[in-house]
Amino acid sequence: IVAATSFHWAMDRQGRIVKQCHELLQSNGQKLVLLWNIPPEPNQDVSDAVANALAKDTPFFFSSKSREQHKLGIRETILAPVSATGLFTEFSTLDFPTETTVPISDFLSMVRTFSHYIR
């Protein structure tokens, strides 16, 4: 089972989604893979340019959290509840930092898909 930046939408206090994943995977010995993107940390010039480009529709603010704070948040909101169920006992965290340059139109299209921009 692979969930890319979506697993948190299905989380609940009872751990039902974790239990369902475990049931599906138990007989096959497969793995649960959870993927997340860490928000960009652009320099001030880039941040200002993006904010200006989006000002007509919705103001855009890059996360004020550092990469480490963001990763800690993922561990606390996703990994800790999954671990608390006791159903998955082996955990690995991998970090693959990348840098990508995209045309501004593609970037703006992506930003407008973020849940807090969907109207």
C-alpha positions, 0 to 999 in steps of 0.5 A, a space after each residue: 500500500 502506498 499513500 503519498 501525502 494523503 494518509 493523514 486524511 484517513 487517520 482517526 483516533 481509533 486507528 481504523 485505516 491503520 487496522 485496515 491496511 494491516 489486514 490487507 497486508 498481513 497475509 502477503 507480508 507487504 509493506 505500508 509506504 507513506 510519502 510526504 513532500 516537505 514544503 520549500 524554503 526559498 530565499 526571500 526574493 523567490 518568496 516575495 515573487 511568488 507572493 506577488 504573483 498570487 496576490 490577485 487570487 489568494 495570498 501565498 505564504 511559505 511555511 514558517 516551519 523549518 524542514 526539521 520542524 515539518 518532519 517532526 510534525 509528520 512523525 507526531 501526527 502520522 508515525 506516532 499514531 501508526 506506531 501506537 496501534 502496535 500493528 506495524 513495528 518496523 519503521 524507516 525514515 528516508 529523506 531524499 532532498 531534491 531541487 527542481 526548477 519549474 516554469 512559474 505557470 506550472 508552479 502556480 498551477 500546483 499551488 492552486 491545488 493545495 487544499 487551502 486554495 481550493 474554493 
